[in-house]
């Protein structure tokens, strides 16, 4: 999970939501584009300041967020 360092959180930007490399592009925005069926190539064309590694970082970050421990009652 080496690309996740591209994800930044700044309380003064985008309400403190995770963004890509300090840009005003939220992780959520990229995930929604992918979920809507956009390809990496389409995203990179629409946002030329993004890099393919940014999209990989977004997916890695999302995967880390859903990988939480499951607590079981005793």
C-alpha positions as CSV (number, residue, x, y, z in Angstrom):
1,X,0.0,0.0,0.0
2,X,2.7,2.4,-1.0
3,X,0.6,4.9,-2.9
4,X,-1.6,5.9,0.1
5,X,0.9,8.6,1.1
6,X,-0.6,10.6,-1.8
7,X,-3.7,11.1,0.3
8,X,-3.7,14.2,2.5
9,X,-6.0,15.5,5.2
10,X,-5.9,19.2,6.0
11,X,-8.6,20.6,8.3
12,X,-8.5,23.8,6.3
13,X,-9.2,22.2,2.9
14,X,-12.4,20.5,1.8
15,X,-13.7,20.4,5.4
16,X,-10.9,18.1,6.5
17,X,-11.9,15.3,4.1
18,X,-9.2,13.2,2.5
19,X,-7.9,14.7,-0.7
20,X,-5.3,13.8,-3.3
21,X,-1.8,15.4,-2.9
22,X,-3.2,18.5,-1.2
23,X,-5.3,19.3,-4.3
24,X,-9.0,20.1,-3.9
25,X,-10.0,16.7,-5.3
26,X,-11.5,14.5,-2.6
27,X,-11.0,10.8,-2.4
28,X,-14.8,10.5,-2.4
29,X,-14.9,12.4,-5.8
30,X,-12.6,9.9,-7.5
31,X,-14.4,6.9,-5.9
32,X,-17.7,8.3,-7.2
33,X,-16.3,8.7,-10.7
34,X,-15.0,5.2,-10.7
35,X,-18.3,3.9,-9.3
36,X,-20.2,5.7,-12.1
37,X,-18.3,3.7,-14.7
38,X,-15.6,6.3,-15.6
39,X,-12.3,4.7,-16.6
40,X,-8.9,5.8,-15.2
41,X,-8.2,7.3,-18.6
42,X,-11.4,9.4,-18.6
43,X,-10.7,10.7,-15.1
44,X,-7.1,11.6,-16.0
45,X,-8.3,13.4,-19.2
46,X,-10.9,15.4,-17.2
47,X,-8.4,16.2,-14.4
48,X,-5.0,16.5,-16.2
49,X,-3.3,17.4,-12.9
50,X,-4.0,14.0,-11.5
51,X,-1.7,11.0,-12.1
52,X,-2.6,7.4,-12.4
53,X,-0.9,6.8,-9.0
54,X,-3.4,9.1,-7.5
55,X,-6.3,6.8,-8.5
56,X,-4.4,3.8,-7.2
57,X,-3.9,5.7,-3.9
58,X,-7.6,6.5,-3.7
59,X,-8.5,2.8,-4.0
60,X,-5.9,1.8,-1.5
61,X,-7.1,4.4,1.0
62,X,-10.7,3.2,0.5
63,X,-9.7,-0.4,1.1
64,X,-7.9,0.6,4.3
65,X,-11.0,2.4,5.6
66,X,-13.2,-0.6,5.3
67,X,-10.7,-3.0,6.8
68,X,-11.7,-2.5,10.4
69,X,-11.6,-5.1,13.2
70,X,-14.8,-7.0,14.0
71,X,-15.6,-7.0,17.7
72,X,-17.5,-10.1,19.0
73,X,-19.4,-10.2,22.2
74,X,-18.1,-12.6,24.8
